[in-house]
Amino acid sequence: MWLSFWKSRNRFSLDELKYLTDQLQKVQVVNEVNKDFVIEALRSIAELVTYGDQHDAAFFDFFMEKQVLGEFVRILKISRTIMVSLQLLQTMSIMIQNIKHEHAIYYLFSNEHINYLITYSFDFRNEELLSYYISFLRAISGHLNKGTISLLVKTQDDDVVCFPLYDEAIRFASHGESMIRIAVRALTLNVYHVGDDSVNRYVTSGLLGEYFVGLVSFFKKQCVMLNDLVFGASKEHSQETSSSIIASMDEIEDNLYYFSDVISAGIPDVDNLITDNLLRLLILPLLLPSLTIEADMPIGAITSLYLLCCILRIVKIKDLANTVCASLFCTSDVFLFIHDTKSNGDLTSSKVQHTSSKEQNGDTFEGGRNLEVFIPDNTSLQDSSNDVQLSLREVVLSYLNSGNDIQALGSLSLMATLLQTKELEESMLDALGILPQRKQHKKLLLQALFGESSGEEQLFSSGSNSLRGGFTSELDFYLQKLKEYGVSYSSVDKKSSPRACRFQADEVGHHPDDDPITHAIHHHSASLPPPTSPPPTIPPANKPTTTRMVVGGWWLVVGGWWLVVWEVTDRKLERVEGGGRAIIGWASFRKVLDALVNLLSRSDISAETLWDCGWLLRQLLPYSEAEFNRQHLKLLRESYDKYSSYLLLETRGAWADFLISVICDEWRNCKKAMESSSPRKELRCMVSPSYSEGVVSSESSTVGERMCEVVKAFVLLCQLQIFSQGRTLPDNAPTYLPGDIPKDSRAVAIGVDIAGPKQGIELKLEDAIPCRIAFERGKERYVWFQAVSMGTGGWVMLLEELPLRQNVGVVRVVAPLAACNPRVDDKHPRWLHLRIRPPTLQAVAPLKYGQSVRVKGRTLVDGRWTLAFRDEESCKSAVSMIYEEFNLQSQEVERRLAPLLHPENCTDPSTLSLPSPETISLPHNTLFLGKVAVTSRACTVEINMALTMDMDVALESDKACGDTLFYLRTFGGILNG
């Protein structure tokens, strides 16, 4: 038999296939003696069948006629060696992957031989065998469609009862080898994307639903492992730990993208399975309580922030995003004992103050228009400092106020992620205080001022009629949903509860004088003069209406044509401060704005984090100064002045000659970053600090990094100053152009051109001082020392006198003037020590997340010169020359920075003049609304407000209030009044 097998025959012929099949059928047992022949026969048959599929259909016809696939199964049964199993799996994988004809695939799948091979009890202790088996399963899944998948399942009454391919594959979903896990996920996605209804019901039903539980449980272990790596790196950082952290983050994000791909398959209820398991196993019991630094949890706060951001950005499930958002209104302790928490039902509704009809009649003005404000007992703009427990939302905000740089970055990243999550309802963002003001004004002004009926019904409804009909009902829906996971309403922080920020409806039968604050407001309202009657061309409303709206600690009442706004802080009535916020404000928004401004005023935060803060601030505030109150403007100005002083110091620093170019570059970078659609920093920066190996940091390079940090922070604050004043932000930094070089300068006198001195050029030796220097031990050179400055550049030079030309020398060495730091030797007063920094500013931009750098070449470091002069006077003259030229250089840098450094270039809003009433004209399509009472801490101003049909607003001031400005913002823009 062996001699006949090796006879010379045409390898790719039908006769060869017939011969191999005949020989294989004669095999009765497979052992060590004949295993090589069987393995070679299996491999050759696979090649011939694949060749025939592409060239000659007779090959596969013979394969079907002789039922060779059945012979494969028989060989597997009688085999006593694992090598045959390996070859058989490889043979089947090659055939399935390379056969293109549809009828051939249908034949392979149309009998139970494939399912038998799938369910065969292989010895998976052999890793190579397991790898071949998984490849075999994945090859099958690559040919799945609605036609072929029915050949691999077993059904009963049109319901799938067994699917061996899927059942066997998911056994290895959490295998330790990553390649096996990837193959299993690819297989399952192929199954999900077939779109067969019966198969979809099968994979989500019964015990198979536990597959998703196992996925989330495995994902949870990976999260804990990542946290362990991050914790270890915080103690001892190295390239190995950075690589491990990056690999762990890659795998975590791959898992999340797999969840996203599963959801995209559109299988009913699969998103609910993933949402339920992520919430129940990971987010609620582990990630959310870990946000508190003091919490004793297996995951730290920073890792938790990173994971929450990744989940929300990658897994696009509406219920998941909104439930996580609603959870931020709860305190962290409820999640620590989530299974022990009893549900106490819904929150107690805020008590709504209401006036009886009799009292209303007492406070009625001309035209029957009422002016009323009502305050619930639990409404407070600011949380009490005595509260031990804070909501998770307040914990996240606390990182901006008092956390370190990484914590602040994590908090900003979470808020930016929530802001960019399209699956979140606007009402949820509004409750968190991160809904951009453009959307707030568009919704609230249209509904409250314009008074459209459909909007009012939704806006001011009590929430009981529609589950998701309005601001509070959306939050209530997801807070109610949290009860399914053991979180009760009694655990929700009342001060940050959405019920403290809801639009209140009237409660009949409650007397306003029961509350002293409400009584005070009514008393103040009664002292206001009656409203101005509408123009004759527009008749007044036939039926006066009164609408009450409460948004956090802000109260807005629309009574006919009347508006009054008051702010409630710590149960004290305060007049509204600020411009645009005087019309509509939100307590939660103000807290976020306060935290962001406070972060910008901190000096212990990196410039990169401040840029992310500035990006978020610009996203929330589409307008300008009118959105900031006086305290905000004060803090921003103080921070701007502080960094202006830092920048002024850099004009005399080691990199003064590069300061202008760095500012111009960072100005454009900052403007681009503020206008981009996403934050500049990546999420991975939170948990994977950059690591550099072999980088030698010189003194001047460290100073250069500090200078760049100062410039970045200053540029951001300067742009915010311009933005806060409502001015257009220039594309380039507003610096002065280079000035003319004085004709009497030392650089002009010795012949230095505008390009600066270069090695090898000839210059005059005027004011040059002779000295000696040794660049090598024992080899002194006689040179002339010269220091010059030209514009923002400055240099120290060593020249050699030309023997044939008197008082002319050739430049041998040039070094930067800045950072030379001249120092006379203590023991030898004729010796002068100079520090020579690198001539170029090396890249000091932060590395990308976890990027490890191994520098193999030479690194530029600071050098040292020691010059020996003839006498002490010559040494002192050299020092004086250095300081003189450096002062000229610094003065030119400071002159060019004057537009950025001087306060008058950022106009104070208080210096703006109010427009006169005569300059305001009302268009013909004006709807006159009457008088509006707007209050500030300084005074009260009553203004006539007219609302045009295209939503532009015109204001006519009855009296000015010092230098106080009031802005009313709508869709059309801004008009001072």
ZAMARGU-4260 file (C-alpha; in steps of 0.2 Angstrom, whole numbers, plus 5000, padded with zeros to 4 digits):
<rodrens>
0) 5000/5000/5000 | 5014/5012/5004 | 5023/5010/4987 | 5007/5012/4978 | 5003/5028/4987
5) 5019/5036/4982 | 5018/5032/4964 | 5020/5046/4952 | 5003/5053/4947 | 4995/5070/4942
10) 4993/5078/4959 | 4978/5089/4954 | 4967/5076/4945 | 4951/5067/4949 | 4960/5051/4949
15) 4971/5057/4963 | 4955/5061/4973 | 4948/5044/4969 | 4964/5035/4974 | 4965/5045/4991
20) 4947/5041/4995 | 4949/5023/4991 | 4964/5021/5002 | 4956/5031/5016 | 4941/5019/5016
25) 4952/5004/5019 | 4959/5011/5035 | 4951/5002/5050 | 4961/5009/5064 | 4972/5024/5066
30) 4988/5022/5076 | 5006/5027/5077 | 5010/5016/5062 | 4998/5023/5049 | 4994/5041/5056
35) 5006/5049/5044 | 4997/5042/5029 | 4980/5047/5036 | 4986/5065/5040 | 4993/5067/5022
40) 4977/5059/5014 | 4966/5072/5024 | 4977/5086/5019 | 4978/5081/5001 | 4959/5078/4999
45) 4956/5096/5006 | 4967/5103/4993 | 4959/5093/4979 | 4941/5098/4984 | 4946/5116/4985
50) 4955/5115/4968 | 4940/5107/4961 | 4928/5120/4968 | 4937/5133/4958 | 4941/5123/4942
55) 4931/5107/4940 | 4914/5103/4947 | 4917/5085/4945 | 4929/5085/4960 | 4915/5090/4972
60) 4902/5079/4964 | 4913/5064/4968 | 4916/5071/4985 | 4897/5070/4988 | 4894/5054/4979
65) 4907/5044/4990 | 4901/5054/5005 | 4919/5058/5010 | 4913/5069/5024 | 4906/5054/5032
70) 4923/5045/5030 | 4931/5060/5039 | 4919/5057/5054 | 4923/5038/5054 | 4942/5042/5054
75) 4939/5053/5069 | 4930/5040/5078 | 4943/5026/5075 | 4958/5038/5078 | 4969/5035/5093
80) 4981/5050/5091 | 4978/5068/5093 | 4988/5073/5077 | 4974/5066/5067 | 4961/5076/5076
85) 4972/5092/5073 | 4973/5088/5054 | 4955/5084/5052 | 4950/5101/5060 | 4962/5110/5049
90) 4956/5101/5034 | 4938/5105/5037 | 4943/5123/5041 | 4952/5125/5024 | 4938/5117/5014
95) 4924/5128/5022 | 4935/5144/5021 | 4939/5142/5002 | 4924/5134/4995 | 4914/5147/4986
100) 4899/5138/4977 | 4884/5140/4987 | 4878/5122/4983 | 4894/5115/4991 | 4891/5125/5007
105) 4873/5119/5008 | 4879/5101/5006 | 4892/5102/5019 | 4880/5110/5031 | 4865/5099/5026
110) 4869/5083/5036 | 4873/5080/5054 | 4892/5077/5051 | 4896/5096/5054 | 4886/5096/5070
115) 4895/5079/5075 | 4912/5087/5073 | 4906/5102/5083 | 4900/5092/5098 | 4914/5079/5097
120) 4923/5077/5114 | 4940/5084/5109 | 4954/5085/5122 | 4955/5103/5124 | 4969/5102/5136
125) 4980/5103/5121 | 4981/5122/5117 | 4985/5119/5098 | 4970/5107/5096 | 4958/5121/5104
130) 4965/5134/5093 | 4961/5123/5077 | 4944/5119/5084 | 4940/5138/5087 | 4946/5141/5069
135) 4935/5128/5063 | 4919/5135/5072 | 4924/5153/5066 | 4925/5146/5048 | 4908/5139/5049
140) 4901/5155/5055 | 4908/5165/5041 | 4895/5156/5029 | 4880/5159/5040 | 4865/5167/5032
145) 4846/5164/5034 | 4847/5149/5023 | 4862/5140/5030 | 4859/5144/5048 | 4843/5133/5047
150) 4854/5118/5043 | 4864/5119/5059 | 4850/5121/5071 | 4837/5109/5078 | 4819/5115/5080
155) 4803/5110/5088 | 4787/5119/5084 | 4796/5132/5074 | 4807/5136/5089 | 4825/5133/5090
160) 4829/5120/5104 | 4848/5117/5100 | 4861/5126/5091 | 4878/5117/5093 | 4889/5130/5084
165) 4883/5144/5096 | 4882/5133/5112 | 4899/5126/5110 | 4907/5142/5105 | 4901/5153/5120
170) 4909/5140/5132 | 4926/5149/5128 | 4920/5167/5129 | 4930/5170/5144 | 4945/5159/5140
175) 4962/5166/5146 | 4969/5167/5128 | 4964/5183/5120 | 4964/5176/5102 | 4951/5163/5107
180) 4940/5176/5115 | 4941/5187/5099 | 4937/5172/5088 | 4922/5168/5099 | 4915/5185/5098
185) 4917/5186/5079 | 4907/5170/5078 | 4893/5176/5089 | 4892/5192/5080 | 4890/5182/5064
190) 4876/5173/5072 | 4868/5189/5078 | 4869/5198/5062 | 4860/5184/5052 | 4844/5191/5058
195) 4834/5175/5060 | 4820/5178/5073 | 4820/5160/5080 | 4838/5160/5082 | 4837/5178/5091
200) 4824/5171/5103 | 4835/5156/5106 | 4851/5166/5110 | 4842/5178/5123 | 4831/5165/5131
205) 4834/5154/5147 | 4851/5149/5152 | 4859/5156/5136 | 4855/5173/5143 | 4868/5169/5156
210) 4881/5171/5142 | 4879/5190/5144 | 4880/5188/5163 | 4897/5179/5160 | 4903/5193/5148
215) 4900/5207/5160 | 4907/5197/5175 | 4923/5194/5165 | 4923/5212/5160 | 4921/5217/5178
220) 4937/5206/5182 | 4946/5216/5169 | 4941/5232/5176 | 4948/5227/5194 | 4964/5221/5185
225) 4966/5238/5177 | 4964/5247/5194 | 4977/5235/5201 | 4989/5240/5187 | 4985/5259/5190
230) 4988/5257/5208 | 5004/5248/5206 | 5010/5261/5193 | 5007/5275/5206 | 5020/5268/5217
235) 5033/5262/5205 | 5031/5268/5187 | 5041/5259/5173 | 5039/5255/5155 | 5033/5238/5159
240) 5019/5244/5169 | 5014/5257/5156 | 5013/5243/5143 | 5003/5233/5154 | 4990/5247/5157
245) 4989/5251/5139 | 4986/5232/5135 | 4973/5231/5149 | 4964/5247/5142 | 4964/5240/5124
250) 4955/5224/5130 | 4943/5234/5140 | 4938/5245/5126 | 4938/5230/5114 | 4925/5222/5126
255) 4914/5238/5125 | 4915/5239/5107 | 4909/5221/5106 | 4894/5225/5117 | 4891/5239/5104
260) 4892/5228/5090 | 4880/5216/5098 | 4868/5230/5100 | 4869/5235/5082 | 4863/5218/5077
265) 4846/5223/5082 | 4841/5208/5092 | 4826/5212/5103 | 4829/5213/5122 | 4848/5210/5120
270) 4851/5229/5124 | 4840/5226/5139 | 4851/5211/5144 | 4867/5221/5142 | 4860/5236/5151
275) 4853/5226/5166 | 4870/5216/5168 | 4881/5231/5167 | 4871/5240/5179 | 4868/5226/5191
280) 4885/5218/5191 | 4897/5233/5188 | 4890/5251/5187 | 4879/5252/5202 | 4888/5241/5215
285) 4906/5245/5210 | 4909/5260/5199 | 4897/5273/5206 | 4901/5270/5224 | 4920/5271/5219
290) 4918/5289/5214 | 4920/5294/5232 | 4938/5294/5237 | 4935/5288/5255 | 4925/5272/5248
295) 4934/5256/5252 | 4931/5248/5235 | 4941/5237/5223 | 4941/5251/5210 | 4948/5268/5213
300) 4939/5284/5209 | 4950/5289/5194 | 4948/5271/5186 | 4930/5272/5189 | 4928/5289/5180
305) 4938/5282/5166 | 4927/5266/5165 | 4911/5276/5166 | 4917/5288/5152 | 4921/5273/5141
310) 4905/5264/5144 | 4895/5279/5140 | 4905/5284/5124 | 4905/5266/5117 | 4889/5257/5122
315) 4875/5267/5115 | 4860/5262/5125 | 4847/5275/5130 | 4841/5267/5146 | 4859/5264/5151
320) 4865/5282/5149 | 4849/5289/5157 | 4850/5277/5172 | 4868/5281/5175 | 4864/5300/5174
325) 4849/5298/5186 | 4861/5288/5198 | 4871/5303/5200 | 4858/5311/5210 | 4860/5297/5223
330) 4872/5297/5238 | 4886/5284/5236 | 4881/5274/5252 | 4865/5267/5244 | 4876/5258/5232
335) 4887/5250/5245 | 4872/5242/5253 | 4862/5241/5237 | 4854/5224/5241 | 4849/5229/5259
340) 4841/5245/5254 | 4822/5245/5255 | 4812/5254/5242 | 4802/5268/5251 | 4792/5273/5235
345) 4793/5290/5227 | 4800/5305/5234 | 4789/5316/5244 | 4783/5330/5233 | 4788/5347/5236
350) 4775/5357/5245 | 4769/5370/5233 | 4763/5387/5240 | 4747/5393/5232 | 4736/5408/5235
355) 4717/5406/5236 | 4706/5416/5224 | 4703/5428/5238 | 4721/5432/5241 | 4724/5433/5222
360) 4711/5446/5221 | 4721/5456/5234 | 4737/5456/5223 | 4729/5459/5206 | 4735/5474/5196
365) 4727/5483/5182 | 4721/5472/5168 | 4719/5457/5180 | 4737/5452/5178 | 4744/5443/5193
370) 4762/5443/5200 | 4766/5428/5211 | 4781/5418/5216 | 4780/5402/5226 | 4794/5393/5235
375) 4795/5375/5241 | 4801/5371/5258 | 4816/5360/5252 | 4822/5372/5238 | 4840/5378/5241
380) 4853/5384/5228 | 4868/5379/5239 | 4870/5364/5249 | 4874/5365/5267 | 4892/5363/5272
385) 4886/5352/5287 | 4879/5339/5276 | 4890/5323/5277 | 4883/5314/5263 | 4884/5322/5245
390) 4876/5316/5230 | 4888/5308/5217 | 4885/5323/5206 | 4891/5334/5220 | 4906/5322/5222
395) 4911/5324/5204 | 4910/5343/5206 | 4920/5343/5221 | 4935/5336/5211 | 4935/5353/5202
400) 4935/5363/5217 | 4947/5353/5228 | 4953/5338/5219 | 4971/5335/5211 | 4975/5337/5193
405) 4970/5319/5188 | 4954/5320/5198 | 4949/5336/5190 | 4953/5329/5173 | 4942/5314/5177
410) 4927/5325/5182 | 4929/5336/5166 | 4930/5320/5156 | 4914/5313/5164 | 4904/5329/5161
415) 4910/5331/5143 | 4905/5313/5140 | 4888/5316/5147 | 4886/5331/5136 | 4891/5322/5121
420) 4880/5307/5124 | 4866/5308/5111 | 4856/5295/5120 | 4854/5306/5135 | 4838/5316/5136
425) 4840/5335/5137 | 4830/5336/5153 | 4843/5324/5161 | 4857/5336/5155 | 4847/5351/5162
430) 4845/5343/5179 | 4864/5339/5180 | 4867/5357/5175 | 4877/5354/5159 | 4864/5358/5146
435) 4871/5371/5134 | 4862/5388/5137 | 4857/5389/5119 | 4846/5374/5121 | 4839/5380/5137
440) 4835/5397/5131 | 4827/5390/5115 | 4816/5379/5125 | 4811/5389/5140 | 4809/5406/5132
445) 4799/5399/5118 | 4787/5390/5130 | 4787/5402/5144 | 4787/5419/5135 | 4779/5415/5119
450) 4766/5404/5128 | 4763/5391/5115 | 4749/5379/5122 | 4757/5363/5118 | 4774/5368/5126
455) 4765/5374/5141 | 4755/5358/5144 | 4771/5349/5143 | 4782/5361/5153 | 4771/5365/5167
460) 4762/5348/5169 | 4763/5339/5186 | 4771/5324/5178 | 4757/5312/5183 | 4749/5312/5166
465) 4764/5307/5156 | 4778/5296/5161 | 4791/5304/5151 | 4782/5320/5146 | 4793/5333/5154
470) 4808/5339/5164 | 4804/5330/5180 | 4795/5315/5173 | 4810/5309/5163 | 4821/5309/5179
475) 4807/5302/5189 | 4805/5288/5177 | 4824/5283/5178 | 4824/5286/5197 | 4809/5274/5198
480) 4819/5262/5187 | 4833/5262/5200 | 4821/5254/5212 | 4823/5238/5202 | 4841/5237/5207
485) 4838/5241/5225 | 4840/5260/5225 | 4825/5268/5234 | 4820/5286/5232 | 4823/5289/5250
490) 4841/5287/5246 | 4841/5302/5234 | 4849/5318/5240 | 4835/5330/5241 | 4845/5345/5238
495) 4851/5339/5221 | 4835/5329/5218 | 4826/5334/5202 | 4811/5338/5212 | 4820/5353/5219
500) 4822/5358/5201 | 4805/5354/5193 | 4792/5366/5186 | 4779/5367/5199 | 4760/5367/5196
505) 4748/5376/5207 | 4741/5368/5222 | 4724/5374/5226 | 4720/5379/5244 | 4737/5384/5251
510) 4738/5402/5258 | 4754/5411/5252 | 4756/5420/5269 | 4760/5403/5277 | 4777/5406/5270
515) 4786/5422/5276 | 4797/5422/5260 | 4782/5421/5249 | 4773/5435/5259 | 4788/5446/5256
520) 4788/5443/5238 | 4769/5447/5237 | 4773/5463/5247 | 4786/5468/5235 | 4775/5464/5220
525) 4761/5475/5227 | 4773/5490/5227 | 4777/5489/5208 | 4767/5501/5197 | 4755/5494/5185
530) 4761/5489/5168 | 4761/5499/5153 | 4746/5496/5142 | 4749/5488/5125 | 4749/5498/5109
535) 4732/5501/5102 | 4735/5491/5087 | 4737/5476/5097 | 4723/5472/5109 | 4727/5465/5126
540) 4723/5447/5131 | 4704/5444/5134 | 4708/5432/5148 | 4722/5436/5160 | 4733/5420/5164
545) 4746/5417/5177 | 4759/5404/5175 | 4772/5399/5189 | 4788/5390/5185 | 4802/5385/5197
550) 4819/5380/5191 | 4830/5375/5205 | 4833/5390/5216 | 4827/5402/5203 | 4808/5407/5201
555) 4800/5413/5186 | 4782/5419/5186 | 4773/5424/5170 | 4757/5433/5174 | 4749/5440/5158
560) 4763/5451/5152 | 4772/5451/5168 | 4789/5443/5173 | 4797/5443/5190 | 4813/5433/5194
565) 4819/5430/5212 | 4833/5419/5218 | 4832/5408/5233 | 4848/5404/5242 | 4848/5395/5259
570) 4830/5399/5262 | 4834/5418/5260 | 4827/5429/5246 | 4841/5437/5236 | 4839/5448/5221
575) 4846/5441/5205 | 4864/5445/5201 | 4871/5445/5183 | 4864/5449/5167 | 4857/5435/5156
580) 4854/5424/5171 | 4842/5437/5178 | 4828/5430/5166 | 4830/5412/5168 | 4843/5402/5179
585) 4846/5385/5185 | 4854/5380/5202 | 4862/5365/5195 | 4869/5375/5181 | 4876/5388/5192
590) 4885/5375/5203 | 4893/5368/5187 | 4898/5385/5181 | 4905/5390/5199 | 4915/5374/5199
595) 4922/5377/5182 | 4927/5395/5185 | 4934/5390/5202 | 4945/5377/5193 | 4951/5390/5181
600) 4957/5400/5195 | 4967/5387/5203 | 4986/5387/5200 | 4989/5368/5205 | 4981/5362/5189
605) 4990/5358/5173 | 4987/5368/5157 | 4981/5353/5148 | 4967/5351/5161 | 4963/5369/5161
610) 4961/5368/5142 | 4948/5354/5144 | 4939/5365/5157 | 4939/5380/5145 | 4932/5368/5131
615) 4918/5363/5143 | 4914/5381/5148 | 4913/5386/5130 | 4901/5372/5126 | 4890/5377/5140
620) 4890/5395/5137 | 4887/5400/5119 | 4886/5418/5123 | 4898/5429/5133 | 4899/5440/5148
625) 4880/5440/5151 | 4882/5422/5157 | 4895/5426/5171 | 4891/5434/5187 | 4902/5447/5196
630) 4911/5433/5206 | 4915/5423/5190 | 4922/5438/5181 | 4932/5443/5197 | 4939/5425/5198
635) 4943/5425/5180 | 4951/5442/5180 | 4962/5437/5195 | 4968/5422/5187 | 4971/5431/5171
640) 4981/5444/5181 | 4991/5430/5190 | 4996/5422/5174 | 5000/5439/5167 | 5013/5441/5180
645) 5020/5424/5177 | 5021/5428/5159 | 5030/5444/5163 | 5043/5434/5173 | 5046/5423/5158
650) 5051/5439/5148 | 5067/5438/5158 | 5067/5419/5159 | 5079/5406/5151 | 5068/5405/5135
655) 5063/5423/5132 | 5068/5423/5114 | 5056/5409/5111 | 5041/5417/5121 | 5033/5426/5107
660) 5033/5411/5095 | 5027/5399/5108 | 5012/5411/5112 | 5008/5413/5094 | 5008/5394/5091
665) 4998/5390/5107 | 4985/5404/5103 | 4980/5395/5087 | 4981/5378/5096 | 4970/5385/5110
670) 4957/5393/5098 | 4956/5377/5088 | 4954/5366/5104 | 4940/5377/5111 | 4931/5376/5094
675) 4933/5358/5092 | 4919/5345/5094 | 4927/5335/5108 | 4940/5338/5122 | 4958/5339/5118
680) 4964/5326/5130 | 4961/5307/5128 | 4952/5297/5141 | 4967/5286/5144 | 4977/5301/5151
685) 4968/5298/5167 | 4975/5281/5171 | 4990/5280/5160 | 5003/5293/5164 | 5017/5295/5151
690) 5034/5287/5154 | 5050/5292/5147 | 5066/5281/5148 | 5083/5288/5145 | 5078/5306/5143
695) 5090/5317/5152 | 5081/5333/5158 | 5093/5348/5159 | 5089/5363/5170 | 5084/5374/5155
700) 5073/5360/5148 | 5063/5359/5164 | 5062/5378/5164 | 5056/5377/5146 | 5042/5365/5150
705) 5036/5377/5164 | 5036/5391/5152 | 5025/5382/5140 | 5013/5377/5154 | 5012/5396/5159
710) 5009/5401/5141 | 4995/5388/5138 | 4986/5393/5154 | 4989/5412/5150 | 4982/5410/5132
715) 4967/5401/5138 | 4963/5414/5151 | 4966/5428/5139 | 4954/5421/5127 | 4941/5418/5140
720) 4943/5437/5145 | 4940/5442/5127 | 4925/5429/5126 | 4918/5436/5142 | 4917/5453/5135
725) 4908/5448/5120 | 4922/5452/5108 | 4927/5442/5093 | 4942/5431/5096 | 4956/5435/5084
730) 4964/5420/5074 | 4981/5425/5079 | 4988/5432/5096 | 4986/5451/5097 | 5005/5455/5099
735) 5014/5470/5092 | 5025/5468/5076 | 5044/5468/5078 | 5051/5485/5080 | 5065/5494/5071
740) 5082/5490/5077 | 5090/5506/5084 | 5105/5512/5074 | 5116/5514/5089 | 5113/5496/5095
745) 5129/5485/5098 | 5122/5473/5085 | 5121/5486/5071 | 5138/5493/5076 | 5147/5476/5074
750) 5138/5472/5058 | 5125/5458/5063 | 5111/5457/5050 | 5093/5453/5054 | 5095/5434/5053
755) 5107/5435/5068 | 5125/5430/5070 | 5131/5413/5062 | 5146/5403/5064 | 5160/5408/5052
760) 5154/5426/5048 | 5165/5441/5050 | 5161/5454/5063 | 5169/5470/5070 | 5177/5468/5087
765) 5170/5484/5094 | 5167/5482/5113 | 5173/5464/5112 | 5183/5459/5127 | 5198/5447/5125
770) 5198/5431/5135 | 5204/5413/5135 | 5194/5397/5135 | 5198/5379/5134 | 5186/5367/5125
775) 5198/5353/5128 | 5209/5349/5143 | 5226/5358/5141 | 5222/5367/5125 | 5218/5385/5128
780) 5212/5397/5114 | 5213/5416/5114 | 5196/5423/5109 | 5186/5439/5110 | 5169/5439/5120
785) 5154/5448/5113 | 5136/5449/5118 | 5123/5456/5107 | 5104/5457/5106 | 5093/5461/5091
790) 5074/5462/5093 | 5068/5447/5104 | 5084/5437/5100 | 5100/5438/5110 | 5117/5429/5108
795) 5134/5427/5116 | 5149/5424/5104 | 5167/5420/5104 | 5177/5427/5090 | 5194/5424/5084
800) 5203/5440/5077 | 5209/5439/5059 | 5228/5442/5058 | 5227/5451/5041 | 5212/5462/5046
805) 5213/5474/5061 | 5198/5474/5073 | 5189/5461/5063 | 5185/5443/5069 | 5177/5428/5063
810) 5163/5420/5074 | 5168/5403/5080 | 5155/5399/5093 | 5137/5406/5095 | 5126/5403/5110
815) 5109/5410/5116 | 5110/5425/5127 | 5095/5420/5138 | 5099/5408/5152 | 5118/5411/5152
820) 5117/5416/5170 | 5134/5424/5172 | 5143/5421/5188 | 5160/5427/5193 | 5171/5413/5202
825) 5172/5416/5220 | 5190/5411/5221 | 5196/5418/5204 | 5188/5435/5201 | 5195/5435/5183
830) 5185/5419/5179 | 5167/5420/5172 | 5155/5405/5172 | 5141/5405/5159 | 5128/5392/5157
835) 5124/5388/5139 | 5107/5381/5135 | 5102/5372/5119 | 5098/5383/5105 | 5081/5376/5101
840) 5066/5372/5112 | 5064/5354/5111 | 5046/5347/5110 | 5038/5349/5127 | 5020/5344/5122
845) 5013/5330/5133 | 5015/5313/5126 | 4999/5303/5121 | 4992/5291/5134 | 5004/5280/5141
850) 5017/5282/5127 | 5034/5276/5132 | 5049/5285/5125 | 5066/5277/5124 | 5079/5289/5118
855) 5094/5281/5110 | 5102/5296/5103 | 5111/5310/5111 | 5100/5322/5121 | 5104/5341/5121
860) 5108/5347/5139 | 5115/5362/5146 | 5133/5367/5143 | 5146/5377/5153 | 5158/5390/5148
865) 5172/5396/5159 | 5180/5412/5152 | 5197/5419/5159 | 5199/5437/5157 | 5215/5448/5159
870) 5209/5457/5174 | 5194/5459/5186 | 5188/5475/5177 | 5187/5465/5160 | 5177/5452/5169
875) 5165/5464/5176 | 5163/5473/5159 | 5158/5456/5151 | 5145/5454/5165 | 5138/5471/5162
880) 5138/5468/5143 | 5127/5453/5146 | 5115/5461/5157 | 5113/5476/5146 | 5110/5466/5131
885) 5098/5454/5140 | 5088/5469/5147 | 5086/5476/5129 | 5080/5459/5123 | 5068/5457/5138
890) 5061/5474/5135 | 5057/5471/5117 | 5048/5454/5121 | 5038/5464/5134 | 5034/5477/5122
895) 5027/5465/5109 | 5017/5457/5122 | 5009/5473/5128 | 4992/5470/5120 | 4991/5454/5130
900) 4999/5459/5146 | 4991/5476/5149 | 4974/5476/5157 | 4966/5489/5146 | 4967/5477/5132
905) 4953/5467/5140 | 4940/5479/5144 | 4931/5478/5160 | 4912/5476/5157 | 4908/5489/5170
910) 4916/5502/5159 | 4904/5499/5145 | 4891/5512/5142 | 4872/5509/5141 | 4863/5513/5125
915) 4851/5527/5126 | 4832/5523/5124 | 4832/5534/5109 | 4843/5522/5099 | 4831/5508/5101
920) 4817/5506/5088 | 4803/5493/5088 | 4799/5485/5072 | 4781/5484/5065 | 4779/5466/5070
925) 4782/5469/5088 | 4772/5461/5102 | 4772/5472/5117 | 4774/5463/5133 | 4774/5477/5146
930) 4786/5480/5160 | 4798/5467/5167 | 4806/5469/5185 | 4824/5463/5185 | 4834/5464/5201
935) 4852/5464/5205 | 4862/5466/5221 | 4865/5484/5216 | 4847/5490/5212 | 4831/5486/5203
940) 4828/5491/5185 | 4811/5491/5177 | 4812/5489/5158 | 4799/5489/5145 | 4801/5472/5135
945) 4795/5470/5117 | 4796/5453/5109 | 4796/5453/5090 | 4789/5440/5079 | 4807/5434/5074
950) 4812/5432/5092 | 4823/5447/5093 | 4821/5457/5109 | 4821/5476/5111 | 4823/5484/5128
955) 4819/5502/5133 | 4827/5507/5150 | 4816/5518/5161 | 4831/5522/5172 | 4849/5517/5172
960) 4857/5508/5187 | 4874/5515/5188 | 4886/5504/5178 | 4876/5489/5179 | 4872/5480/5163
965) 4857/5468/5160 | 4856/5457/5146 | 4841/5447/5139 | 4845/5433/5128 | 4835/5424/5115
970) 4838/5416/5098 | 4841/5432/5089 | 4856/5438/5099 | 4859/5451/5113 | 4853/5469/5116
975) 4859/5479/5131 | 4846/5487/5141
</rodrens>
